[in-house]
Amino acid sequence: MTASQTPTTAEELRGAGLRVTAARVALLETVRDGDHLGVEAIASGVRDRIGHVSLQAVYDALHALTSAGLMRRIEPAGSPARFEGRVSDNHHHLVCRSCGAVVDVDCAVGEAPCLTASDNHGFSIGEAEVTYWGLCPVCSTASSS
């Protein structure tokens, strides 16, 4: 494979040291095609792609793929876990307090600026999670009507 070629999902799984299964391929593709999906939506997407798969198998695959760094788990306060395929950068999220919509937002400036804490208390910081809370455009319009 040349540098300009994108690895297949199966190659990514192998590269992460994971066994390639139809469920894992379907799950990773579902998460990447989706938008901050919850477990039920992911399970439905996997079933649409390959047929029956147990919810336990979905949870097991989510754990393995998240641990391998192929997807990211986010848990906005008061919401069930959601999963996303954007793992190559340190980005943040906007969450609607009304409908629960979640969208990505890039860091504001510079090279991972959020990794510089005002006081690191001796920690070696490797990642920062910032969640902005508010109302999405649809809910904001609805609440002002």
Buried (B, 14 or more C-beta within 10 A) or exposed (E): EEEEEEEEBBEBBEEEEBEEBEBBBBBBBBBBEBEBBBBEBBBBBBBEBBEEBEEEBBEBBBEBBBEBEBBBEBEBEEEEEBBBBEBEEBBBBBBBEEEBBBEEEEBEEEEBEBBEEEEEEEEEEEEBEEBEEEBBEEBEEEEEE
